[in-house]
Amino acid sequence: MQDRTSDPLIDVSQLTVGMFIHLDLGWMSHPFPLSSFKISSSDQLLILRRLGLTQVRWSPAKSDLPLQPEVTVLPPQAPEAASNAEAASEPTPEELAREAHRRALAAQREALRLCQAQYGEASEDFRSVMDLVRADPQQARAQAEGLTAALLDKMLVEGDLNMRLLNEAAGDRSTAHALNVCIISLLLGRAFGLGRDEMMDLGVGSLLHDVGKLEVAVRLRHRDESFTAAETQAYQQHVAKGVAIAQTMGLAPAPLLIIAQHHEHADGSGFPQRINMDRMSTGARIVALVNRFDGLCNPLLSSKAMTPHEALSLMFAQGRNRFDATMLNAFIRMMGVYPPGSTVQLTDDRYALVVSVNSARPLKPRVMVHDTKVPKDEALVLNLEEMPDLGIRRSLKPQFLPRAALDYLSPSARIAYFFDAISTGPGELAA
């Protein structure tokens, strides 16, 4: 984490629009998208003054404070000269197209940067929770609830949300897994219309569903086909150990049930209690489903990873008895047939990477296309929803892409998801 201690302090009363500031409160303790940002409105100033802070750190070099403009007096022009000058300065269609592409690319990069930064702050907060579990379990619970509330504040908004693929996941597998399961579970809960209290329980339970692995030997924390019967039993004990830890944390009954039941199956073939769907809580049925999906996409050995499309297909074909059928169907509708992270071939034969899906209208996702005429770092996202003549023909494993397409699209070895509000701005290309 970058050291901010060298940045000067300023009284909150002296803040103005354009200043780049750093809040030391942590992401979960304030309503802003990030903890470091440039003040852009008087509304933000009002919120900052209501946070109860007396001083904050700010970066003069990153700030954009207004300067007094210099006034240059130009000599009067004859009407004909003025008209010629205007004609000469009018941009050509090519210049207009380049400028539109530049603006769209900048908006696209900024949207991804914001998602990536929010995910990074959530990752830090989760690791802080796990560091506290043994030393101060009650405080760990409070911080887990705070992180969940922060996610909900940014998720429970009017309108649709994009589920988007991130360029990089959290640094360690357990953090990335916990956040993936939590974020996708909350999005599914949102799609089912759960209330805020139910969403809070779902968020805390999904975030901490594997907390019992803290008490399991590192080499036994991830199920492996080569495990002996004794090793499998030791691995499965993370559920009971998780329940015991959750009780010391003082978790409410609903998140406690999620931890206790996240490996149970609808047909009673799960563990540790082998209960069926009728005895599983709603939150546990959601988390069991999402936990399986992320395990297929992000296994311990990346060579065994499935694409998100393959994972959904397998769950539908082979696991319908293992999951609540209504939830599985809703999950597939929300994720889309080709979830973010899927590598695909389009109907015009080009190759593409699915980068985001509108969870309410998932039939045609947004894709980054391999286009030899466009440099990789200038590639725009195509919104297939706005392109009736272009669709997806099939899903492909990354290793079956042509080498040039694989290098261009650079699919990540680890699938990580976040969310943002649907943009109607220039950050995507519709045609």
N, C-alpha and C positions, 0 to 999 in steps of 0.2 A: 504494500500500500504506500502511495506517495506521501512523503513527509510534507505537511503543510505548516509546520511550526515556524518557518521563516517568513510566512506571509504576515503582513501587519494586521493588527486589530483595529477595528473601527466601531464607534458607537452606533447602535442600531438607528438612533435618531438621525444620523448623518448619511444613511444610505440613500442612494439615488438610482434611478433607472440607468442601466448601462454598466453598473458595477458587477464584476464577477466575484461571487462570494463562496465560502465553504462553511457549511453547517456541521459542527462536530457532534450533532445529536444522533446521527445515524438515520438511515432511511426510514425506519419504522416510527420515528418520533416526530415526523413532520409530513405535511400533505404534498410536498413538491415531488416531481418525478425523480429528481436526483438530489444528492446532498451538496454537489458543487454545480453552480449554474450562474448565468448572467441574468440579472434582474431585468425584466422586460416590460413591466407594467406597474401602475400605481396600486393595483389590486394585490400584487405580490408584496409590495412594500407594506401594505396594511396587514397582511397575514404574518409577515416577519415580525412586525411590532407586537403582534398578539401572541407570539410564541413564548414571551416572557424572557427573552434573551436581552442582555445589556450590550454585549459586543459580539461581533463575528469576525472571522478572518476574511480578507479579500485580496485579490491578485490585481494590482494596478496594471501589470503588463497585459492581462487578458481582458481588462475592462475597456469599455467603449464609451467614454464620457464625452458629452457634446462639447465641441469647441466653438468659439465665436467665429462665424464665417467671415472671410475676407471679401470685401465688396470691390469688384472691379468694374469701372465705368468704361463701356465700350463706345466708340464713336458711332454716330448715327449712320445707317446704311441706306442707300437708295433702294426703292421698292424692288427694282429688277434684280439687284445684287442679292437682296434678302431672299427672294424667291429662288434664285439659282443655288444659293447656299443650302436652303431647305431640301431642294431636290437632290443635291449631291450627298447630303447627310442621311437620306432615307435608306434604311437597310435593305439589302437584297433578300429574296426568298431563302437563299442558301444561308445567309447570315442569321435570318430569323430562325431557321431550322436548327442551326448550331446553338443559338442562344437558348432555344426551348429545350434542347437535349441537355445542355449544361445545367439549366435550372432543375430539370427532372432528375438528373444524376445527383446533384447536390442534395435535393430533398430526400431521395432514396437512401443516400449514404447517412444523412442525419437521422432518419427514422431508424435505421439499423443500429447506428451508434447509440441512440437513446435506449433501445431495447437491450443492447449488449451491456451498457452501463448499469441499467436497472437490474439485470440478471447478476452482474458482478456484485452489486451491493446486497442483493438477496442472498447470494452465496456466502458473503462475509458474515451476514447476520446468522445464517444457519450454522456455520462453523462455530460462531460464538455460542450459540445455543448448546451445541454438542460438547463444547469445552466446559460448560457449566453443569452438565447433567450429573456428574459425580460430586463435584465440589459444592454446588448450591442448586439442588433439583427444583426448588420452588422458583428461584430466579430464572432457571432454564425454561420452566413452564411459562412464566410471564413473558419472556422474550420470544418464545415460540408463538404465543398468542399475539404479541405485537407484530411479528413478521407476517402472520396470517392476516391480521387486520390491515396492514399496509398493502398487501396484495389485493385484498378485497376492495379497498378504497380506489385502487386503480383499475379494478376489473368490473365492479358493479356500477357501470355507467350506462347511460342511454345509448341505444344503437348497437351495431354488431361489432364483434372483435375479430381481428386476424389472429390465427395461430401461426407464428412464424418460426422458421428455422434460424438458429444462431450460427455464426461462423465458428464459435468456440464454446465449449462447455466449461463448467466449473473445473478447477484444477484437479480434484480427486473424484474418483468414480462414485463414492457414497454420497457426496454432496450433489453431484449431477443427477444421480438416481432419485434422491429425495425431492429435489426441486422439480424434476420431470413429472414424477408421480403426483406431487402436490398441485402443480399448475394444470396438468391435464385433468386431474380429478375435479378441481374447482371449475374448470371450463365445462365439464360434463354436468356438474351440479348446477351451474348457471343455466345450461340448456334445459335441465329438468325443472327449472323455476324454483329451486330451493331458496328459502328465506335466509336472511343474513345470519341468524343464530345457527341454523343448520349448516350453512357454509363455513362458519367459524369452526364448528366441530369437525367438519370434513377436512378443512385445511390443516388444523392442528394434528388430527389423527394421521392424515396422509404424510405430512411432513415428518412425523416421528414414527412411522410404521415400522422401521427397522432399528429403532433405538436399542433393542435388545442385543444387536450385534456388537455393541460395545463390550459385552461380557462373553463374547465368543472368540476363540483363537482366530487370528487374522486369516490363516490359510483355510479356515472352515466357514468363513462368512459368506461365501458365494458357492451355491450348489454346483457340484461337478459330477459328471456321470461316472467318474472313476472312484468316487467315495465308497468306502466299505460301509457295512450296515451301521457300525459304531460311529463313523464319521457323519453319516447321514443323520443319525439321531442327534449328534452334537450340534449339527447345523440347525436342525428343526427346533432345538431348544431356544433359539433366539426369540421365538414368539413368547414363550412363558417368561423368559428373562425380561423381555420388553414390557410385558404386563406388570411385572414386579417393579421395574424402574418407573413406569408411568404412575403407579400408585404412590411411590415416594415423591413424585413430582406434583401430585395432587390433581391429576387430569380428571376432567369431567367424565361421566359414564360413556357418552357417545364416542369421543376419541379413544377411550380405553377399549371399547369394543372393536374399533377399527384395527388397533394394534393386535388384539387377541384373535381376530378372524381374517386377517388379510391374506392368509394362505388356505382358507377353506374354499370348497367348490360347491356349486349349486347342486351337484348330484351326490354330495357327501363323500367324495373321494379325496378331499384335501386333508390338511393337518392343522393343529394337533388334535382337534376334537372330532373331526369327521362329521360335522353337522351339515345339513343341507340348506338350500336357499331360504327356506321358510324360517330358519332360526338365525340367519345372518341379518345384521342391521343393514339399512340402506347404504350407509357410508362404507361399510365393509365390502358390500357387493361392488360398489364403484371402485374402491381401491384395489380389490383383488383383480379386477379386470385390467386396470391401468398398469398395475405392477407387473402383470404377465406381459403386456405389450412392451413395456420398456425393457424388461428382461430379454425379450427376443431381439429387440433392436440394438441393445447395448450389453451383450454378454461379456463375461470376464475375458474371453478370448475373442478378439475382434474378427478373427477368421471365421467364426461361427455366426457372425451378425447377419440378421435378415434386414432387408430394406423394410421401411414402414409398410409399404404395400404388401410385401410377402407376409409380414407379421399379421396384418389384418386378415389376409386370405386364410392363413393357417388357423387363426383363432375362430374364424367363421366356419371353416370346413371341418376341423377336428375337435374344436373345443366348445361347441354349442351347448353340450350338456354340462360343461364346467362352469358356465356363466349364466347369469340372469339374461334370458333371451331378449327381453325388452331393452335392457341396458346395453347389451352387445350391439343390437341394431341401432340404437341411438348413438352409441360410440362411433360406429362406422359412418353413420350419417354426418356426425360432427367432424370427424377426421377427414372425410372425403375418401373416395376410392383410392386416391393417390395422395397420402398425407405428406406434409413437408418433409423433405429429406429423400423422397423417392426420386430415382433417376429414371427418365422416361424417354420414349421416342414419340414425337408428334405426328399428326396425320400428314404433314408435309415432309416427313422423313428426317427432320432435324432432331437433335438430341437436346434434352433440357433437364434442369434440376428444379423440382418443386420447392419453392421457398416460402410460400404462405398460403393459407386456406382461410376463407371466410367461413367461420363455423356455422353460420346460418344458411349460407348458399354455397355448399362445398363442391358442386359438380364440376366447376371449371376453376382450378386454382390459379395462382400466379406463379410463373415459371421464369427462370433465367435460361436463355437459349444459347446454344453454341452457334455463334455466327462468325464466320471467318472474316467478314468485312468490318466487324466491330472489335476493337481491342478489349481484352478481358476486363480491364479495370474501368471500362466505359460502358459495360453491358447494362442495359435497362431491363427491368422486369416486365414481362408481358402479362397483361390481365386477360386470361382466356375467357372470362365471363363476358368481356366486351368484344369477343372475336368469334362470331358464329361459324365462320368457315374453318376454324382451326381448333383442333382438340388433341387428346392424348390417345395414341394407338395402343401402346403397351408399356409395361414396366420392365426395366432391365436392372440386373445387378451391376454395380459400377464396373466390375472387372470385365464385363462384356461390352462396354462402350469402346469405340475407336479411341486410340491413344490420344489423338488431338482433342477430342471431346472430353475425355477424362481429365486431361491437364487443364482445360479451359474451365470446366464446371467445378473441379476440385471438391467433390463430395467429402464431407467430414467423416472420419472414422467413428466419431461418437455423435449420436443424434441428441441435440438439446433444443428445447422449445421455450418460447416466451410468448407474449401476447401484446397486441397494441390495438388501438381503435382503428376502424376502417378509415382509410384516407381517401379523400376525393380530390386531393391536390395533385401536383405534377410529378409525384414520385414514382409513378408507374406508367407504362406505355400500353395504351389500349389498342393501337392499330399500327 
